[in-house]
């Protein structure tokens, strides 16, 4: 297969980040929280602000499941749908989170660590990676001496990771010679464990996790217990934060503790000991791990690739949805109640559809130079792909899977059927013309409606909903001046806005964006494409958005096929 066909497919894609964050009129170039709070108070008290509600009609385009994480008394293996009153409903918090995420895209919002993304360091072990660039990245760091496929000589040295009584830090006691490489022969491979030698021998056999073609294990010997090289606190912290490590964790497993540690080492002050490999640089321990080819941490974190987006300005999301530490939201989302008691699908176990992690750089980072110059998490001036969204899938019935086997903790789910209608409101207070316009534009991003995804199982085709909205404005002054109307009823002073009024509000926001020369046409085009339900009618659509399999004979993951941009998906065929 030629390279032109080596294109990754996935049930998701990304909306590109804009080139700059759009500051709300409320921002006022404030530089302190005191100034921001003052600007907020001034803004909401300005004349001409709008209050009222947006009425939402929500229809499920596929089965939808909003889980609770709780099983039923009769069947603990069946996860309950959100139904605090006994009737399935869509919680207002779920609607709020979904709409806020889309609103941030529409308004060029800031992307902040801890709120919009998790700032973390990723780890890699690409020794035998089919991608030359990723393989070289690992080999260069570990200074592997041999270019053959069965690489065997890393520069990581053997030692023991120890803790000293009364000292919370870690030290490495080096061995007097390199670790011995011992063949398994015909013996069964032992996985993720340490076989300790006799007390005083200084010997320990290290067995790493299962891997194809594994033929050897290592033996540590001749440690110098009196030479104790301090491990920097940051190096320990980096090792501890590897969430995806499988097998031996040197800080918590396979250790000898207390009396056992003292007996093995012959040192009264050593309270824990475990064999390890490590690398020095400029006289300090740079990193360490269990096997000879341990996982390495990238030097750069996610925040280094959220370029020019994590800024303190007050954006539109801050203005409308609230900025926790400074002011509350001016929007309130009600729970979405069903038109009538919903029809439910039969309970069943969902499919297992494992999603690639962000370490799959060919999917999660912008790739401008192809696989031969693949960008990774230590690449300078490379942006994340953007906001992750899931494609619509017409056949939501494909979510049904097989009964779990040992170690599989899936629960049965029972989604509401497609065609179910729910109703909800977004109440708003004292929004300016452009603010209300931005919210309406989000809800009408594809004409007069919004098709988006909510709940669990998005990658399986679940969760597609269509939202239609109507705007009801309230004349606050008239309501206060006349508490009761002509019929003696409570005077709500409400009126339903027509399409011309709604478009005028949206135009007010668009003009604000235009005046600030914010060009985000590409992001909006990508967003509209990703939310377009009509994509499900494209010939070959299912194949273009299917999750690639690790068992695929074409080896798309191993070869690091690059994910196309959102606008390239579904555009190949008429």
Helices and strands as residue ranges (DSSP letters): G 3-5, E 7-8, E 12-15, H 33-44, E 50-60, E 67-71, E 79-81, H 92-106, E 123-124, H 132-142, E 157-164, E 170-174, E 180-183, E 193-196, E 204-207, E 216-220, E 229-231, H 233-240, E 256-257, H 258-265, E 270-281, E 284-289, E 296-297, G 302-305, H 316-321, E 331-333, E 337-338, E 348-349, H 361-364, G 371-373, E 387-390, G 396-399, E 412-413, E 421-431, H 433-443, E 449-453, G 458-460, E 464-474, H 476-481, E 494-496, H 499-515, H 521-531, G 533-537, H 541-544, E 562-563, G 566-568
